[in-house]
Amino acid sequence: MAAATGAVRGLLCTGCNAALGHFGDREDSLLAAVDYLRRAAATPTAAKPQTTRLRLIDPAPGGRLNRTVRFRGATTVRVDGYLVSIEAGETRTVVSTSGEYEIIQPKTT
């Protein structure tokens, strides 16, 4: 329903109807929002590296607690002498008797 006149706007979804109401049914406000969206779309943004997770699990029953280590982006780590490559956004679970890890290299993609 249009705020100023009380008239029914026509067939709009609930979200669109609410958005028009939030803009006060003002064309200048809507055009300013469109201008903002166009400028934002034209501005390149740097992609944030995805969080990568390494989950270390102790094989011994009743051993130390499992732990999860987080990295930014892809990386390679050494766990108990083995190299483990983890891609950006991936979670790798590794059984480790020591629970220790060493970062070999953060991968650049």
FISE-42865 format. One record per atom (N, C-alpha, C, O): residue number from 1; residue in three letters; atom name; x, y, z. Coordinates in Angstrom, 2 decimals. Each point is the difference from the previous one (the first is absolute). Layout:
<nodes>
     k     r    a         u         v         w
   NUM   Ala   CA         X         Y         Z
...
</nodes>
This chain:
<nodes>
     k     r    a         u         v         w
     1   Met    N      0.85     -1.17      0.00
     1   Met   CA     -0.85      1.17      0.00
     1   Met    C      0.89      1.23      0.00
     1   Met    O      0.96      0.06      0.77
     2   Ala    N     -1.24      0.90     -1.60
     2   Ala   CA      0.77      1.23     -0.09
     2   Ala    C     -0.23      0.83      1.26
     2   Ala    O     -1.14      0.21      0.42
     3   Ala    N      2.23      0.25      0.18
     3   Ala   CA     -0.10      0.73      1.25
     3   Ala    C     -0.76      1.32     -0.16
     3   Ala    O     -0.80      0.35      0.86
     4   Ala    N      1.04      0.36     -1.92
     4   Ala   CA     -0.58      1.34     -0.16
     4   Ala    C     -1.49     -0.05     -0.30
     4   Ala    O     -0.76      0.81      0.53
     5   Thr    N      0.33     -1.74     -1.36
     5   Thr   CA     -1.39     -0.01     -0.46
     5   Thr    C     -0.84     -1.10      0.62
     5   Thr    O     -1.22      0.11      0.01
     6   Gly    N      1.85     -1.16      0.50
     6   Gly   CA     -0.73     -1.13      0.52
     6   Gly    C     -0.49     -0.93     -1.10
     6   Gly    O     -0.70     -0.98      0.28
     7   Ala    N      1.07      1.28     -1.52
     7   Ala   CA     -0.43     -0.83     -1.13
     7   Ala    C      0.84     -1.27     -0.07
     7   Ala    O      1.16     -0.03      0.42
     8   Val    N     -1.76     -1.01     -0.95
     8   Val   CA      0.72     -1.26     -0.19
     8   Val    C      0.99      0.17     -1.15
     8   Val    O     -0.37      0.53     -1.05
     9   Arg    N      1.60     -0.96      1.24
     9   Arg   CA      1.05      0.19     -1.00
     9   Arg    C     -0.17     -0.91     -1.21
     9   Arg    O      0.49      0.32     -1.08
    10   Gly    N     -1.13     -1.39      1.22
    10   Gly   CA     -0.10     -0.98     -1.07
    10   Gly    C      0.57     -1.31      0.49
    10   Gly    O      0.08     -0.23      1.21
    11   Leu    N      0.32     -0.63     -2.11
    11   Leu   CA      0.53     -1.30      0.37
    11   Leu    C      1.50      0.10      0.26
    11   Leu    O      0.80     -0.03     -0.94
    12   Leu    N     -0.43      0.14      2.20
    12   Leu   CA      1.41      0.04      0.42
    12   Leu    C      0.21     -1.07      1.04
    12   Leu    O     -0.89     -0.33      0.78
    13   Cys    N      2.09     -0.21     -0.78
    13   Cys   CA      0.32     -0.94      1.08
    13   Cys    C      0.14      0.79      1.30
    13   Cys    O      0.13      1.22     -0.02
    14   Thr    N     -0.16     -1.92      1.11
    14   Thr   CA      0.07      0.64      1.31
    14   Thr    C      1.28      0.82      0.15
    14   Thr    O     -0.05      1.11      0.53
    15   Gly    N      1.19     -1.64     -0.98
    15   Gly   CA      1.27      0.71      0.12
    15   Gly    C      0.02      1.30     -0.79
    15   Gly    O      0.44      1.03      0.50
    16   Cys    N     -0.93     -1.09     -1.75
    16   Cys   CA     -0.03      1.22     -0.83
    16   Cys    C     -0.95      1.03      0.58
    16   Cys    O      0.32      1.19      0.03
    17   Asn    N     -1.46     -1.63      0.44
    17   Asn   CA     -0.96      0.90      0.60
    17   Asn    C      0.60      0.70      1.22
    17   Asn    O     -0.16      1.21      0.18
    18   Ala    N      0.85     -1.99      0.66
    18   Ala   CA      0.64      0.56      1.19
    18   Ala    C      1.11      0.97     -0.38
    18   Ala    O      0.15      1.05      0.62
    19   Ala    N      0.65     -1.40     -1.66
    19   Ala   CA      1.10      0.88     -0.42
    19   Ala    C     -0.53      1.35     -0.46
    19   Ala    O      0.55      1.04      0.37
    20   Leu    N     -1.61     -1.06     -1.17
    20   Leu   CA     -0.59      1.27     -0.44
    20   Leu    C     -0.48      0.82      1.19
    20   Leu    O      0.16      1.22      0.04
    21   Gly    N     -0.74     -1.89      0.92
    21   Gly   CA     -0.44      0.69      1.21
    21   Gly    C      1.16      0.60      0.77
    21   Gly    O     -0.11      1.11      0.52
    22   His    N      1.24     -1.82     -0.44
    22   His   CA      1.18      0.52      0.70
    22   His    C      0.57      1.22     -0.72
    22   His    O      0.57      0.89      0.64
    23   Phe    N     -0.72     -0.84     -1.94
    23   Phe   CA      0.46      1.17     -0.75
    23   Phe    C     -1.03      1.11      0.00
    23   Phe    O      0.19      1.04     -0.63
    24   Gly    N     -1.28     -1.25      1.34
    24   Gly   CA     -1.03      1.02      0.11
    24   Gly    C     -0.68      0.30     -1.33
    24   Gly    O     -0.53      1.10     -0.20
    25   Asp    N      0.53     -2.07     -0.70
    25   Asp   CA     -0.59      0.18     -1.34
    25   Asp    C      0.60      1.19     -0.73
    25   Asp    O     -0.67      0.62     -0.83
    26   Arg    N      1.92     -0.29      1.13
    26   Arg   CA      0.65      1.17     -0.62
    26   Arg    C      0.93     -0.47     -1.10
    26   Arg    O      0.93     -0.78      0.23
    27   Glu    N     -1.18      1.26     -1.42
    27   Glu   CA      0.81     -0.37     -1.17
    27   Glu    C      1.45      0.44      0.17
    27   Glu    O      0.91     -0.74     -0.38
    28   Asp    N     -0.68      1.93      0.95
    28   Asp   CA      1.38      0.48      0.17
    28   Asp    C      0.80     -0.91      0.93
    28   Asp    O      1.19     -0.21     -0.21
    29   Ser    N     -1.84     -0.33      1.23
    29   Ser   CA      0.68     -0.93      0.90
    29   Ser    C      0.35     -1.30     -0.71
    29   Ser    O      1.09     -0.55      0.17
    30   Leu    N     -2.03      0.05     -0.97
    30   Leu   CA      0.26     -1.22     -0.76
    30   Leu    C      1.12      0.20     -1.02
    30   Leu    O      0.85     -0.87     -0.15
    31   Leu    N     -0.85      2.02     -0.54
    31   Leu   CA      1.05      0.27     -0.98
    31   Leu    C      1.37      0.14      0.68
    31   Leu    O      1.01     -0.42     -0.56
    32   Ala    N     -0.99      1.01      1.75
    32   Ala   CA      1.26      0.09      0.74
    32   Ala    C      0.51     -1.40      0.37
    32   Ala    O      1.21     -0.25     -0.03
    33   Ala    N     -2.13     -0.65      0.39
    33   Ala   CA      0.40     -1.38      0.32
    33   Ala    C      0.53     -0.71     -1.24
    33   Ala    O      0.98     -0.73      0.08
    34   Val    N     -1.63      0.94     -1.23
    34   Val   CA      0.48     -0.59     -1.25
    34   Val    C      1.39      0.53     -0.34
    34   Val    O      0.87     -0.77     -0.41
    35   Asp    N     -0.65      2.07      0.59
    35   Asp   CA      1.31      0.60     -0.26
    35   Asp    C      1.06     -0.63      0.90
    35   Asp    O      1.11     -0.30     -0.45
    36   Tyr    N     -1.44      0.12      1.71
    36   Tyr   CA      0.93     -0.63      0.95
    36   Tyr    C      0.36     -1.41     -0.46
    36   Tyr    O      1.18     -0.37      0.00
    37   Leu    N     -2.18     -0.42     -0.38
    37   Leu   CA      0.25     -1.37     -0.44
    37   Leu    C      0.88     -0.03     -1.24
    37   Leu    O      0.87     -0.86     -0.11
    38   Arg    N     -1.09      1.77     -0.82
    38   Arg   CA      0.82      0.04     -1.22
    38   Arg    C      1.44      0.36      0.31
    38   Arg    O      0.92     -0.60     -0.56
    39   Arg    N     -0.72      1.56      1.46
    39   Arg   CA      1.38      0.38      0.38
    39   Arg    C      0.68     -1.15      0.73
    39   Arg    O      1.19     -0.26     -0.22
    40   Ala    N     -1.92     -0.41      1.09
    40   Ala   CA      0.58     -1.13      0.75
    40   Ala    C      0.38     -1.14     -0.93
    40   Ala    O      1.02     -0.65      0.20
    41   Ala    N     -1.84      0.41     -1.23
    41   Ala   CA      0.29     -1.07     -0.95
    41   Ala    C      1.21      0.32     -0.86
    41   Ala    O      0.72     -0.90     -0.43
    42   Ala    N     -0.48      2.20      0.18
    42   Ala   CA      1.12      0.41     -0.84
    42   Ala    C      1.32      0.02      0.76
    42   Ala    O      1.07      0.02     -0.61
    43   Thr    N     -1.13     -0.02      1.94
    43   Thr   CA      1.21      0.05      0.82
    43   Thr    C      0.49     -1.41      0.24
    43   Thr    O     -0.69     -0.81      0.62
    44   Pro    N      1.91      0.49     -1.10
    44   Pro   CA      0.52     -1.36      0.24
    44   Pro    C      0.31     -0.18      1.48
    44   Pro    O      0.54      0.89      0.65
    45   Thr    N     -0.88     -2.05     -0.15
    45   Thr   CA      0.30     -0.32      1.39
    45   Thr    C      0.95     -1.19      0.03
    45   Thr    O     -0.13     -0.94     -0.79
    46   Ala    N      1.05      1.00      1.71
    46   Ala   CA      0.94     -1.12      0.15
    46   Ala    C     -0.72     -1.16      0.66
    46   Ala    O     -0.68      0.18      1.01
    47   Ala    N      0.83     -1.35     -1.57
    47   Ala   CA     -0.63     -1.18      0.57
    47   Ala    C      0.70     -0.38      1.31
    47   Ala    O      1.23     -0.08      0.05
    48   Lys    N     -2.02     -0.15      0.98
    48   Lys   CA      0.58     -0.43      1.26
    48   Lys    C      0.40     -1.46     -0.12
    48   Lys    O     -0.76     -0.81     -0.54
    49   Pro    N      1.93      0.46      1.05
    49   Pro   CA      0.38     -1.41     -0.05
    49   Pro    C     -0.95     -0.83      0.85
    49   Pro    O     -0.41      0.41      1.09
    50   Gln    N      0.07     -1.56     -1.59
    50   Gln   CA     -0.89     -0.88      0.74
    50   Gln    C      0.74     -0.63      1.17
    50   Gln    O      1.21     -0.23     -0.06
    51   Thr    N     -1.95     -0.06      1.10
    51   Thr   CA      0.59     -0.66      1.17
    51   Thr    C      0.25     -1.47     -0.32
    51   Thr    O     -0.89     -0.71     -0.49
    52   Thr    N      2.09      0.27      0.78
    52   Thr   CA      0.41     -1.39     -0.17
    52   Thr    C      0.17     -0.60      1.39
    52   Thr    O      0.51      0.67      0.90
    53   Arg    N     -0.94     -1.91     -0.72
    53   Arg   CA      0.08     -0.60      1.33
    53   Arg    C      0.79     -1.31     -0.04
    53   Arg    O     -0.11     -0.80     -0.93
    54   Leu    N      0.93      0.62      1.97
    54   Leu   CA      0.71     -1.25      0.22
    54   Leu    C     -0.51     -0.54      1.33
    54   Leu    O      0.17      0.63      1.04
    55   Arg    N     -0.78     -1.81     -1.08
    55   Arg   CA     -0.53     -0.62      1.22
    55   Arg    C      0.95     -1.12      0.39
    55   Arg    O      0.22     -0.94     -0.77
    56   Leu    N      0.35      1.05      1.96
    56   Leu   CA      0.93     -1.02      0.51
    56   Leu    C     -0.72     -0.89      1.00
    56   Leu    O     -0.62      0.49      0.94
    57   Ile    N      0.70     -1.80     -1.15
    57   Ile   CA     -0.68     -0.97      0.86
    57   Ile    C      1.03     -0.93      0.61
    57   Ile    O      0.86     -0.54     -0.70
    58   Asp    N     -0.96      0.34      2.00
    58   Asp   CA      0.88     -0.93      0.71
    58   Asp    C     -0.57     -1.41     -0.13
    58   Asp    O     -1.17     -0.22      0.29
    59   Pro    N      2.00     -0.76     -0.74
    59   Pro   CA     -0.52     -1.36     -0.18
    59   Pro    C     -0.21     -0.75      1.31
    59   Pro    O     -0.75     -0.98      0.03
    60   Ala    N      1.41      1.41      1.05
    60   Ala   CA     -0.10     -0.73      1.26
    60   Ala    C     -1.31      0.32      0.71
    60   Ala    O     -0.37      1.17      0.13
    61   Pro    N     -0.35     -2.20      0.32
    61   Pro   CA     -1.23      0.27      0.75
    61   Pro    C      0.34      0.75      1.29
    61   Pro    O      0.95     -0.35      0.70
    62   Gly    N     -1.73      1.36     -0.41
    62   Gly   CA      0.24      0.78      1.21
    62   Gly    C      1.23      0.89     -0.10
    62   Gly    O      0.45      0.54      1.01
    63   Gly    N      0.09     -0.38     -2.23
    63   Gly   CA      1.16      0.88     -0.19
    63   Gly    C     -0.40      1.46      0.09
    63   Gly    O     -1.09      0.34      0.46
    64   Arg    N      1.99      0.50     -0.91
    64   Arg   CA     -0.28      1.44      0.06
    64   Arg    C     -1.20      0.35     -0.88
    64   Arg    O     -0.39     -0.78     -0.87
    65   Leu    N     -0.16      1.91      1.11
    65   Leu   CA     -1.17      0.43     -0.76
    65   Leu    C      0.36      0.24     -1.46
    65   Leu    O      1.12      0.41     -0.32
    66   Asn    N     -2.07     -0.66     -0.55
    66   Asn   CA      0.19      0.33     -1.41
    66   Asn    C      0.10      1.51     -0.12
    66   Asn    O     -0.55      0.74      0.82
    67   Arg    N      1.25     -0.28     -1.84
    67   Arg   CA      0.08      1.44     -0.19
    67   Arg    C     -0.08      0.34     -1.47
    67   Arg    O      0.36     -0.80     -0.87
    68   Thr    N     -0.85      2.00      0.60
    68   Thr   CA     -0.13      0.49     -1.36
    68   Thr    C      0.80      1.28     -0.12
    68   Thr    O     -0.13      0.91      0.83
    69   Val    N      0.96     -0.85     -1.87
    69   Val   CA      0.83      1.18     -0.27
    69   Val    C     -0.54      0.65     -1.26
    69   Val    O     -0.29     -0.69     -0.98
    70   Arg    N      0.16      2.01      0.99
    70   Arg   CA     -0.53      0.72     -1.15
    70   Arg    C      1.10      0.81     -0.67
    70   Arg    O      0.86      0.58      0.67
    71   Phe    N     -0.90     -0.55     -2.00
    71   Phe   CA      0.94      0.78     -0.80
    71   Phe    C     -0.81      0.85     -0.98
    71   Phe    O     -1.18     -0.26     -0.24
    72   Arg    N      1.81      1.28     -0.30
    72   Arg   CA     -0.64      0.80     -1.04
    72   Arg    C      0.52     -0.47     -1.34
    72   Arg    O      1.19      0.10     -0.28
    73   Gly    N     -2.08     -0.62     -0.54
    73   Gly   CA      0.39     -0.47     -1.33
    73   Gly    C      0.64     -1.37      0.03
    73   Gly    O      0.06     -0.66      1.03
    74   Ala    N      0.42      0.25     -2.19
    74   Ala   CA      0.62     -1.33     -0.15
    74   Ala    C      1.36     -0.01      0.68
    74   Ala    O      0.68      1.02      0.07
    75   Thr    N     -0.29     -2.17      0.44
    75   Thr   CA      1.28     -0.12      0.68
    75   Thr    C      0.49     -1.45     -0.05
    75   Thr    O     -0.76     -0.92     -0.30
    76   Thr    N      2.04      0.74      0.61
    76   Thr   CA      0.59     -1.33      0.15
    76   Thr    C      0.62     -0.06      1.39
    76   Thr    O      0.73      0.90      0.40
    77   Val    N     -1.03     -1.98      0.32
    77   Val   CA      0.55     -0.17      1.34
    77   Val    C      0.64     -1.38      0.10
    77   Val    O     -0.32     -0.90     -0.78
    78   Arg    N      1.23      0.76      1.74
    78   Arg   CA      0.62     -1.30      0.28
    78   Arg    C     -0.56     -0.47      1.33
    78   Arg    O      0.08      0.70      1.01
    79   Val    N     -0.66     -1.90     -1.01
    79   Val   CA     -0.55     -0.61      1.20
    79   Val    C      0.65     -1.36      0.17
    79   Val    O     -0.14     -0.88     -0.85
    80   Asp    N      0.86      0.71      1.94
    80   Asp   CA      0.67     -1.28      0.29
    80   Asp    C      0.85     -0.47     -1.18
    80   Asp    O      0.02     -1.20     -0.30
    81   Gly    N      0.66      2.11     -0.37
    81   Gly   CA      0.90     -0.34     -1.10
    81   Gly    C     -0.66     -0.09     -1.36
    81   Gly    O      0.70     -0.19     -1.00
    82   Tyr    N     -2.01      0.32      0.92
    82   Tyr   CA     -0.71     -0.09     -1.28
    82   Tyr    C     -0.46      1.38     -0.45
    82   Tyr    O     -0.46      0.81      0.81
    83   Leu    N      0.59     -0.54     -2.12
    83   Leu   CA     -0.48      1.26     -0.54
    83   Leu    C     -1.49     -0.12     -0.30
    83   Leu    O     -0.46     -0.98     -0.59
    84   Val    N     -0.28      1.99      1.00
    84   Val   CA     -1.44      0.03     -0.23
    84   Val    C     -0.31      1.33     -0.69
    84   Val    O      0.21      1.07      0.57
    85   Ser    N     -0.72     -1.16     -1.80
    85   Ser   CA     -0.41      1.20     -0.73
    85   Ser    C     -1.50      0.18      0.20
    85   Ser    O     -0.78     -0.94     -0.13
    86   Ile    N      0.40      2.17      0.45
    86   Ile   CA     -1.40      0.31      0.24
    86   Ile    C     -0.39      1.17     -0.89
    86   Ile    O      0.61      1.07      0.06
    87   Glu    N     -1.61     -1.27     -0.89
    87   Glu   CA     -0.48      1.06     -0.89
    87   Glu    C     -0.86      0.98      0.78
    87   Glu    O     -0.54     -0.33      1.05
    88   Ala    N      0.41      1.54     -1.57
    88   Ala   CA     -0.79      1.04      0.64
    88   Ala    C     -1.43     -0.47      0.19
    88   Ala    O     -0.61     -0.54     -0.92
    89   Gly    N      0.08      0.74      2.12
    89   Gly   CA     -1.37     -0.37      0.30
    89   Gly    C     -0.18     -1.45      0.39
    89   Gly    O     -1.11     -0.40      0.36
    90   Glu    N      2.16     -0.40     -0.43
    90   Glu   CA     -0.08     -1.42      0.28
    90   Glu    C      0.31     -0.28      1.46
    90   Glu    O      0.73      0.76      0.65
    91   Thr    N     -1.27     -1.85     -0.13
    91   Thr   CA      0.34     -0.48      1.34
    91   Thr    C      0.63     -1.37     -0.15
    91   Thr    O     -0.59     -0.89     -0.62
    92   Arg    N      1.79      0.71      1.17
    92   Arg   CA      0.67     -1.30     -0.03
    92   Arg    C      0.08     -0.52      1.43
    92   Arg    O      0.34      0.75      0.92
    93   Thr    N     -0.65     -2.02     -0.74
    93   Thr   CA      0.11     -0.65      1.29
    93   Thr    C      1.18     -0.95     -0.05
    93   Thr    O      0.09     -0.84     -0.90
    94   Val    N      0.81      0.96      1.88
    94   Val   CA      1.23     -0.80      0.03
    94   Val    C      0.13     -0.64      1.37
    94   Val    O     -0.16      0.66      1.03
    95   Val    N      0.44     -1.96     -1.02
    95   Val   CA      0.29     -0.70      1.25
    95   Val    C      1.46      0.26      0.32
    95   Val    O      0.88     -0.29     -0.82
    96   Ser    N     -0.61      0.84      2.00
    96   Ser   CA      1.35      0.38      0.37
    96   Ser    C      0.32     -0.47      1.41
    96   Ser    O     -0.75      0.29      0.94
    97   Thr    N      1.87     -1.02     -0.80
    97   Thr   CA      0.40     -0.44      1.33
    97   Thr    C      0.60      1.13      0.82
    97   Thr    O     -0.09      0.00      1.22
    98   Ser    N      0.70      0.98     -1.90
    98   Ser   CA      0.63      1.10      0.72
    98   Ser    C     -0.92      1.21      0.16
    98   Ser    O      0.10      0.74      0.98
    99   Gly    N     -0.98     -0.54     -1.93
    99   Gly   CA     -0.86      1.18      0.02
    99   Gly    C      0.72      1.26     -0.43
    99   Gly    O     -0.55      1.09      0.08
   100   Glu    N      1.79     -1.24     -0.54
   100   Glu   CA      0.81      1.15     -0.42
   100   Glu    C     -0.08      0.15     -1.52
   100   Glu    O     -0.18     -0.98     -0.72
   101   Tyr    N      0.31      2.21      0.26
   101   Tyr   CA      0.02      0.27     -1.44
   101   Tyr    C      0.98      1.14     -0.26
   101   Tyr    O      0.32      0.79      0.89
   102   Glu    N      0.14     -0.73     -2.12
   102   Glu   CA      0.92      1.07     -0.43
   102   Glu    C     -0.51      0.52     -1.33
   102   Glu    O     -0.29     -0.77     -0.91
   103   Ile    N      0.17      2.08      0.80
   103   Ile   CA     -0.43      0.59     -1.26
   103   Ile    C      1.18      0.00     -0.95
   103   Ile    O      1.04      0.59      0.29
   104   Ile    N     -1.19     -1.25     -1.42
   104   Ile   CA      1.05     -0.07     -1.00
   104   Ile    C     -0.07      1.22     -0.91
   104   Ile    O      0.99      0.70     -0.22
   105   Gln    N     -2.18     -0.46     -0.29
   105   Gln   CA     -0.17      1.18     -0.84
   105   Gln    C     -1.47      0.32     -0.15
   105   Gln    O     -0.83     -0.88     -0.21
   106   Pro    N      0.52      2.15      0.32
   106   Pro   CA     -1.35      0.38     -0.42
   106   Pro    C     -0.01      0.00     -1.52
   106   Pro    O      0.89      0.59     -0.61
   107   Lys    N     -1.85     -1.22      0.00
   107   Lys   CA     -0.08     -0.02     -1.46
   107   Lys    C     -0.56      1.33     -0.47
   107   Lys    O     -0.86      0.59      0.65
   108   Thr    N      1.35     -0.12     -1.76
   108   Thr   CA     -0.57      1.19     -0.62
   108   Thr    C     -0.71     -0.43     -1.26
   108   Thr    O      0.57     -0.68     -0.85
   109   Thr    N     -1.85      1.09      0.75
   109   Thr   CA     -0.75     -0.39     -1.18
   109   Thr    C     -0.52      1.22     -0.70
   109   Thr    O     -0.66     -0.12     -1.03
</nodes>
